[in-house]
Amino acid sequence: MLNMMTESPEYLTIQAAADVLNTNRRRIWQLVKDGQLQAIENPLDRRSKLILCGDVARFIKFANIKKP
């Protein structure tokens, strides 16, 4: 029998995404506004937003950002 449960995607907070990209929250919001990253509403706290880890990884690859 196939397991119908799938792993849920991993998300980062705006601050965590800023830390990964070695930038600040303002820059992350600008990337969201420009459509380079997509933010979704946090279902546990509607005041905050989340970004898919995969989106951040693709941005790093596309932008050729070097991790510190």
C-alpha positions in Angstrom: 0.0 0.0 0.0 1.3 3.5 -0.9 1.9 5.9 1.9 -0.4 8.8 1.1 1.3 11.1 3.6 3.8 13.5 1.9 6.4 15.6 3.6 5.3 19.2 4.0 7.6 21.8 2.5 9.9 23.6 4.8 9.5 27.3 5.3 11.6 30.2 6.6 10.5 33.3 8.4 11.4 36.6 6.8 14.2 37.0 9.4 15.5 33.5 8.7 15.5 34.1 5.0 17.4 37.4 5.6 20.0 35.5 7.7 20.4 32.8 5.0 20.9 35.5 2.3 23.1 37.5 4.6 20.9 40.6 4.3 18.2 42.4 6.2 14.4 42.0 6.5 13.9 45.1 4.3 15.8 43.6 1.4 13.7 40.4 1.7 10.5 42.4 1.6 11.8 44.2 -1.5 12.6 40.8 -3.1 9.0 39.7 -2.3 7.6 43.0 -3.7 9.7 42.5 -6.9 8.4 39.0 -7.3 11.8 37.3 -6.9 10.6 35.5 -3.7 7.1 34.5 -2.8 5.8 35.0 0.7 2.7 33.2 2.1 0.7 33.9 5.2 1.8 31.9 8.3 -1.3 29.8 9.2 -0.2 30.0 12.9 0.3 33.7 13.0 -1.5 35.8 10.4 0.8 38.8 11.1 3.9 37.0 9.8 4.8 35.6 6.4 6.8 32.6 5.4 9.0 31.8 2.4 9.7 28.4 1.0 13.2 27.1 1.6 13.3 25.9 -2.0 12.6 29.5 -3.2 15.5 30.8 -1.2 17.8 28.1 -2.6 16.7 28.8 -6.2 17.3 32.5 -5.5 20.8 31.8 -4.2 21.6 29.6 -7.3 20.1 32.1 -9.7 21.8 35.2 -8.1 25.0 33.3 -7.7 25.2 34.3 -4.0 28.1 32.9 -2.0 27.3 31.8 1.5 29.6 33.3 4.2 
